[in-house]
């Protein structure tokens, strides 16, 4: 058994392409044992330290290790065709919960759920259509259009040039599209004549669209050179590149998914806010439910909003702050709608 366990460990590390960032001790746990609670993360194409989606999910799992006594591990995906294999690695090891990070893993997650019926799956940003839910899968989903709407309104109200822009990964991923179109809707809501430039990185495949900081930076700089004075960047390292582009030009930037004031410190001086999804909080809540035997199926609604203004707080007028809170509350209670569909029309 010990030799088999060591062999499995070697295979897992080879697939991950990196040493595990977290382990409880040198003795490998027996995930098949009822006394052991094992949680694994399969990342999307970005790295575990992408300062965005994958990193937030991993932070939740690390918290589960500390607070719930979970045995944890991750596998970094380097090619989309490896999604099923990476998920299967954990499933074959009898992990209790497998977290898959991102819309791109939806098909692979559902395929694994059908094969491994005793494993519970948490699919981040993986919406399940009514009637097509898997009993051992819960999709952690967020109202990205709300977060996008709020920061779009903020950008429009703060902009001095009347020109704002967004640099985003592919719009083939519904959450990315909802962020972008929410941004557009929020900006138009408060300032109908605002000039918008929204660019999606649709010219590359899924293996590149979220991991192209140079494209993000050069695209942002190009916008800024044309008069844009606030840039919204979204989509893993590609979005981070847009924030860095704004920082080099000294114009305001808005992050995504997490409070990027903390995750992209090189751009702190220009980060006005971020459209946040509380990924770490939502993922941890679901892991805790799983440990208690109460994990739901279907979709679980996470929280979204906007981050503090941090260093730029004094630059945001009081009336803008008041309007932001008014909009946030109206979106929350349903009296204000973004009118952004769940997916891009035609997809």
C-alpha positions in Angstrom: 0.0 0.0 0.0 2.8 2.4 0.9 4.5 1.8 -2.5 1.2 2.4 -4.2 0.7 5.6 -2.3 4.2 6.8 -3.2 3.6 6.0 -6.8 0.3 7.9 -6.8 2.1 10.8 -5.3 4.7 10.8 -8.0 2.1 10.7 -10.7 0.2 13.6 -9.0 3.2 15.8 -8.8 4.1 15.1 -12.5 0.7 16.2 -13.5 0.7 19.3 -11.4 4.0 20.5 -12.8 4.8 21.9 -9.4 5.3 20.8 -5.8 2.1 21.0 -3.8 1.7 24.3 -2.1 0.1 22.8 1.0 0.3 19.5 2.8 -0.5 18.6 6.4 2.5 16.4 6.9 4.9 14.1 5.2 2.7 11.0 5.7 0.2 10.9 2.9 -3.4 10.7 4.0 -5.7 7.8 2.9 -8.5 9.7 1.2 -10.6 6.6 1.1 -10.8 6.6 4.9 -14.0 8.0 6.4 -11.9 9.8 9.0 -9.9 11.7 6.3 -11.4 14.7 4.4 -9.6 15.3 1.1 -10.1 18.4 -1.1 -8.4 18.8 -4.5 -8.3 21.8 -6.9 -8.0 21.5 -10.6 -7.1 24.9 -12.0 -8.1 26.4 -15.3 -5.3 27.5 -17.7 -3.9 30.2 -15.4 -1.4 29.3 -12.7 -2.2 28.8 -9.1 -0.7 32.3 -8.3 -2.6 34.1 -11.1 -3.6 36.8 -8.6 -7.2 36.2 -9.6 -9.5 33.2 -10.0 -7.3 30.1 -9.3 -5.5 31.8 -6.5 -8.8 32.7 -4.8 -10.0 29.1 -5.0 -6.7 27.9 -3.6 -7.0 30.3 -0.7 -10.4 28.8 0.1 -8.9 25.3 0.1 -6.0 26.4 2.3 -8.5 27.8 4.7 -10.3 24.4 4.7 -7.0 22.8 5.6 -6.6 25.1 8.6 -10.1 25.3 9.9 -11.6 21.9 8.8 -8.5 19.7 9.0 -8.8 18.9 5.3 -6.0 17.3 3.3 -5.4 19.5 0.3 -3.7 19.5 -3.1 -3.9 21.2 -6.5 -3.1 20.4 -10.1 -2.2 23.2 -12.5 -3.7 22.6 -15.9 -1.3 23.4 -18.8 -3.5 22.2 -21.6 -7.3 22.1 -21.8 -7.3 18.5 -23.1 -5.9 17.5 -19.7 -9.0 18.6 -17.8 -10.5 15.1 -17.6 -7.2 13.5 -16.7 -6.4 16.0 -14.0 -9.9 15.6 -12.4 -9.6 11.9 -12.7 -6.3 11.9 -10.8 -8.0 13.2 -7.7 -11.1 11.1 -8.2 -9.1 7.9 -8.5 -7.3 8.9 -5.2 -10.8 8.9 -3.6 -10.8 12.6 -2.8 -14.1 13.7 -1.1 -14.4 17.0 -2.9 -12.9 18.2 -6.2 -13.0 21.9 -6.9 -12.7 22.8 -10.6 -11.9 26.5 -11.3 -13.6 28.1 -14.2 -16.2 27.9 -16.9 -13.8 26.1 -19.2 -13.9 23.0 -17.0 -17.7 22.6 -17.1 -17.8 19.7 -19.6 -15.0 17.8 -17.9 -16.5 18.3 -14.5 -19.9 17.0 -15.6 -18.2 14.1 -17.3 -16.3 13.2 -14.2 -19.4 13.5 -12.0 -21.2 10.9 -14.1 -18.2 8.6 -13.8 -17.4 9.2 -10.1 -20.8 9.3 -8.4 -19.4 9.2 -4.9 -17.3 12.3 -5.4 -18.7 15.8 -4.7 -17.8 18.5 -7.3 -17.7 22.2 -6.8 -17.6 24.0 -10.2 -16.7 27.6 -9.9 -18.4 29.7 -12.6 -20.1 26.6 -13.9 -23.8 27.3 -14.3 -26.1 24.3 -14.6 -29.2 24.8 -16.7 -32.5 23.9 -15.0 -33.4 20.3 -15.6 -29.8 19.4 -16.4 -28.3 19.5 -12.9 -26.0 16.7 -11.8 -26.8 15.4 -8.3 -23.1 15.5 -7.1 -22.2 18.8 -8.7 -22.8 22.3 -7.4 -22.1 25.3 -9.6 -20.8 28.3 -7.7 -22.1 31.2 -9.8 -22.0 35.0 -9.4 -24.0 38.0 -10.8 -20.9 39.3 -12.7 -23.1 41.8 -14.5 -23.8 43.4 -11.2 -20.1 43.9 -10.4 -19.4 45.1 -13.9 -22.4 47.5 -13.8 -21.2 49.1 -10.5 -17.6 49.7 -11.7 -18.8 50.8 -15.1 -21.0 53.4 -13.3 -18.0 54.4 -11.2 -15.7 54.8 -14.2 -18.2 56.9 -16.0 -18.8 59.2 -13.0 -15.1 59.7 -12.3 -13.7 60.0 -15.8 -12.6 63.4 -16.8 -12.0 62.7 -20.5 -15.4 61.1 -21.0 -13.7 58.0 -22.4 -13.4 54.7 -20.6 -12.3 51.3 -21.7 -12.3 47.6 -20.8 -9.6 45.0 -21.7 -11.0 41.5 -21.2 -10.4 37.8 -22.0 -12.7 36.0 -24.5 -16.4 36.8 -24.6 -17.0 33.1 -25.3 -16.8 32.6 -21.5 -20.2 33.9 -20.2 -18.8 35.4 -16.9 -16.3 37.4 -18.8 -18.9 38.7 -21.2 -21.3 39.5 -18.3 -18.5 41.6 -16.7 -17.9 43.5 -19.9 -21.5 44.1 -20.8 -22.4 44.9 -17.2 -19.6 47.5 -17.4 -21.1 48.9 -20.5 -24.6 49.0 -19.0 -23.5 50.7 -15.8 -21.6 53.4 -17.6 -24.5 54.1 -19.9 -26.9 54.2 -17.0 -25.2 57.1 -15.3 -23.8 58.8 -18.3 -25.5 57.9 -21.6 -23.0 59.9 -23.7 -19.9 58.2 -22.3 -17.5 57.0 -24.9 -16.7 53.3 -24.4 -14.0 51.0 -25.8 -14.5 47.4 -24.9 -12.1 44.8 -26.3 -12.3 41.0 -25.8 -9.2 38.8 -26.5 -11.1 36.6 -29.0 -8.2 36.1 -31.4 -6.5 33.3 -29.5 -7.6 30.0 -27.9 -8.5 29.1 -24.4 -4.9 28.2 -23.7 -3.9 31.9 -24.2 -6.8 34.2 -23.7 -6.4 34.3 -19.9 -2.6 34.2 -19.8 -1.5 37.0 -22.0 -0.4 39.9 -19.9 1.5 41.5 -22.7 -1.6 41.7 -24.9 -3.5 43.1 -22.0 -0.9 45.8 -21.3 -0.4 46.9 -24.9 -4.2 47.0 -25.5 -4.7 49.2 -22.5 -1.9 51.5 -23.5 -3.3 51.8 -27.0 -6.7 52.8 -25.5 -5.1 55.3 -23.1 -3.1 56.9 -26.0 -6.5 57.6 -27.6 -7.9 59.4 -24.6 -9.2 56.7 -22.3 -8.5 57.7 -18.7 -10.0 54.7 -16.8 -9.3 51.0 -17.8 -11.2 48.0 -16.5 -9.1 44.8 -16.8 -10.5 41.3 -16.5 -9.5 37.8 -17.3 -6.6 36.3 -15.3 -3.1 37.5 -16.2 -4.4 39.2 -19.3 -6.5 41.5 -17.2 -3.6 42.0 -14.9 -1.6 43.2 -17.8 -4.2 45.9 -18.5 -3.8 47.1 -14.9 -0.1 47.3 -15.3 -0.5 49.2 -18.6 -2.7 51.8 -16.8 -0.1 52.1 -14.1 2.7 52.8 -16.6 0.6 55.6 -18.1 -0.6 57.0 -14.7 -4.4 56.6 -15.4 -6.9 54.9 -13.2 -7.5 51.1 -13.4 -10.3 48.8 -12.2 -9.6 45.2 -11.3 -11.8 42.1 -11.4 -12.8 39.0 -9.4 -10.8 39.9 -6.3 -9.7 43.2 -4.7 -6.7 43.6 -7.0 -5.3 46.4 -4.9 -3.8 43.5 -2.9 -3.1 41.1 -5.7 -1.4 43.4 -8.2 0.7 45.7 -5.9 2.6 47.1 -8.9 -0.6 48.9 -9.9 -1.8 49.9 -6.4 -1.3 53.6 -7.0 -3.9 53.7 -9.8 -6.4 51.1 -8.8 -9.7 52.9 -8.2 -11.7 49.7 -7.3 -12.4 46.2 -8.4 -15.5 44.3 -9.5 -15.3 41.5 -7.0 -16.6 38.0 -6.8 -16.2 36.6 -3.3 -14.8 33.4 -4.7 -12.8 32.4 -1.7 -15.7 32.9 0.7 -18.2 31.0 -1.6 -15.8 28.1 -2.2 -15.0 27.7 1.5 -18.7 27.8 2.4 -19.4 25.0 0.0 -16.5 22.9 1.2 -17.7 23.3 4.7 -21.2 22.1 3.7 -19.6 19.1 2.0 -17.8 18.2 5.1 -21.0 18.4 7.0 -22.8 16.2 4.4 -25.0 19.1 3.4 -23.5 20.1 0.0 -26.4 21.2 -2.3 -26.6 20.4 -6.0 -27.7 22.7 -8.8 -26.4 26.3 -8.5 -25.2 28.2 -5.5 -25.3 32.0 -5.7 -22.1 33.7 -4.5 -21.7 37.4 -3.7 -20.4 40.2 -5.9 -19.9 43.9 -5.6 -17.1 46.4 -5.7 -13.9 46.9 -3.7 -12.9 49.9 -1.6 -11.2 52.9 -3.2 -8.1 52.5 -1.1 -5.4 55.1 -1.9 -7.8 57.0 -4.2 -10.6 57.4 -1.7 -10.0 61.1 -1.4 -10.3 61.4 -5.2 -13.8 60.0 -5.3 -16.4 62.7 -4.7 -18.9 62.2 -1.9 -21.8 62.3 -4.3 -20.2 59.5 -6.4 -19.8 57.4 -3.3 -23.4 57.9 -2.4 -24.6 57.0 -5.9 -22.5 53.9 -5.8 -24.2 52.7 -2.7 -27.6 53.6 -4.1 -26.9 51.5 -7.2 -25.5 48.6 -5.1 -28.6 48.4 -3.0 -31.0 48.7 -5.9 -29.2 45.9 -7.7 -29.4 43.8 -4.6 -33.1 44.3 -3.9 -34.0 43.9 -7.6 -35.4 47.4 -8.2 -32.6 48.0 -10.7 -31.8 45.6 -13.6 -28.7 45.4 -15.7 -30.6 43.8 -18.6 -27.5 41.7 -19.4 -28.5 38.2 -20.6 -26.9 35.1 -19.0 -24.8 34.5 -22.2 -23.9 36.4 -25.3 -26.7 36.2 -27.8 -26.1 33.6 -30.4 -23.8 31.4 -28.2 
